[in-house]
Structures are given as structure tokens and as C-alpha cells.
């Protein structure tokens, strides 16, 4: 096989520097209250790699990736993490980079394990899951999605909590963005 040697300048398109990654929380600023958004995702997510042909729920990656492959770094304050959700076709792999995270799974989040620094768990498709930073420091979680980026559904309880706390308008705005609250409900 013939190889190539790109210049340092050419290699820049393959580098994602954490400090330069935009926080995806700004994508819905003004439309959805930050507290409502944080019930659906980490306080801040930074997309490193994403499918080039599709805008993901987490934004476009700094590095264009192959189809159905996304890498995100979730930044969570103590106690922060998304509500229960499921991916129909994607395996979601979590690696703790900083802090400590509880990974919950099951239709009501009835099972859990703790991830310490560099511990990893891969959650297969069609399993309800969530994560939460259980440390006292800002936590960083490396999240890899292998599957379609828009196959996420949240538990009905997340929609009910959003409706109760923020009203029907916020839920309708989220539905308009493509979010659903049907995970665990028979088709």
C-alpha cells in the first residue's frame, strides 16, 4: 500500500482541541430554557467527530467522521446528566475522563454502576440509559455513538417532567426539534 505524508497544516483538519470546541448548549439558546435543555443532555456537550453529511443533535463535529459515528465530550457539573433515553440502533459507549459517573439503565433506571477515571461501558441499542456526574468536581465523559445520530428517544417521564416544570410550549419546541418522549412504549 502506498502511503501519504500530509504537512502539519494539512493535518490541522484532523485535530480537535478541547478549548476550541464550541459548547452545543448555545444551539438552542433563547428557544429553550437552559434548565430544560439540561434535563435532556449534559450541561455542555462538545462534538469532536460527527457525520459530515448530517447535522446531529449535538452539532457538527470539528472533525468530519464516517457515517453513523459521533464522538462527544459531555461536561457535567456535580449531579448533572441527561434524563432516561434510548437509542434504537446506536451503541453508546461512555468513558469517564474526569470525575465519577453513575450509568443507569432499565426502563426506570433501576440498575446502575459507577465509572471511575478511564472506566468504560458500552450500552447496546434499545436499552434505556442515562448518566450522572456523582463527583464533587466538573466531570468529563467521552461519549461515542455508533449508529444513526438521530435515533434517540426519551422516556415519557422526561416529557412529563419538562411539561410540569416548563410548560407545553417548551415541550412543543423540543418536539419541533425532533425530540420524542416515546422510549419504552410499544410501537
N, C-alpha and C positions, 0 to 999 in steps of 0.2 A: 504494500500500500504506500502510495506517495503521501507525504505529509506536507503541511504548510507551516510557516512561521510568521504570524502576524506581528506587526510593530506594536510597541506599547500603546500607541494612540489607537490602533485598531482594536486592541483588547479592552479598551475603556467601555465599549458597549456591552461587555460581558461582566462588568463589575457593578455591584450594588453596595454602596456604602450606607450603613445604617443611618447615620446622621443626615444623609441626603434624601432618605426615603420619605415621601410625604405621608402624613397620617391620614388614613382614609376617612376619619371621622368628619373631615371638612366636606366630604362629598354630599352630605345631606344637611349641612348647616342651614339653619333658618326654616327648614321644612319640618324637621322632626326634633323635638327637644333632646338634648344630649343624654338625659337620664333614660329616655325611652330607647334611644339607639343602643345604650349600654346594656339594656336587657336582651338585645339581640346579638351583640358582638362584644369583643373586648373593648376597654376604654379607648385604645388606639390600636389599629392594625396597620401594618406597613407591608405592602405587597412587594416581594422581591422578584418573583418569577410568575408570569401568567401567560396563558394562551394569547398569542398575538392577535388572533382573529376575533376575539370576543371580549367585551368589557365584562369583567367579573363583578360579583357583589362587593369585592374588596378593592376594586380599582384595577388599573392596568399595571403590570409589573414593569420595573425598571429594566429587567432583562426579559426579552421575549422568549417564551418557552414553547415546548411542544404542545400539541392539542391535549386537553384533559389533564394538565399538570399545573398545579399552582403551589407556590411557596409563600407563606405569610408569616411575619413575626407579630405575635399578639403581645401587646404591652398592657399589663393589668395591675392596677393598684390592689392593695390588700382587700380581699373579699370580692373582687371584680371577676366577671366571666359571663358568657352568654347563657341564655335560657336553654332548656332542653330542645334539641333539634336532631334531625336525622337526614342522612344523605341517601337517596335512592340507589345511586350507582357508584358513589365515590368512597374509597377508603380514606380515612382521615388519620394521619399519623401525628402524634404530639411528642415533642422532645423538650424537656424543661432546660432552659438555658440559664435562668436566674430565678431565685426564689424557690417556692414549692407549690405544686398544683395538685388539686384533687380532681380526678377524672371520674365522673359519674356516668352510669349507663343503666338502661332499663326504661320501660315506659314511664316510670315515675322517678327515675334516677335513684332507684333503690340499691344499686351496687356501686361501690367506689374503691379506688386505690389512690395512693399518694405517689406523685412523681417528684423525686429529688433531682438535683442538678444532673443533667445528661441522661436521666432515665427516659425511656421511650415506650410508647404504647401505640399500636395501630388498631383503629376501630373499623371493622368491616362495614360495608353498606347495610342499610336497613336496621341499624341499631340506634336507638335513641341515646344521645350523649350530650354532655356539657362539661365545661372545665371551670375551675375557680382557683384563683391565687389564694392559697392558705397561709402564705408567709406574711411577715410584717413589712416587707420591702416591696418595691415595684418588681413584678415578675415578668419574665420574658419567656414566651412559649413559641418554639419553632413549629409551625403547622404546615404539613404537606398534604395536599388533596390530590389524589389520583383518581380522576373521574371528571365528569362534566361539572363545570363551576357553578351552574345554576340549578342544581338538583337538591337544594336544601329546603326542608320544611320544618317549621317549628311546632312544638306541642300546642294543642288547643289552650292549655293553661297559660302559655306565654301571651297569646292573643287576649285571653280574658283579663290577665293582669294589666296588660297595656291599656285595654279599654277602660278598666276600672280607674287606673291612675291618670290617664292622659286623655281619655275620651275617644269617641268614634272617629273624629277627624284624623287623629294620628294613626289609628289602625287602618283607615281607608287610604291614607298616604302611603303607608307601608305596603298595603295590598297593591297599590298602583305601581310601586317599585318592583313588584314581582315576588314579594314575601308572601308565604302562606302559613296557616296555622292548622294544618291537617295531619301532621305526623302521628302515626299510630291509629288513624281512623281507616277503616276498611274502604276500599275504592268502590 
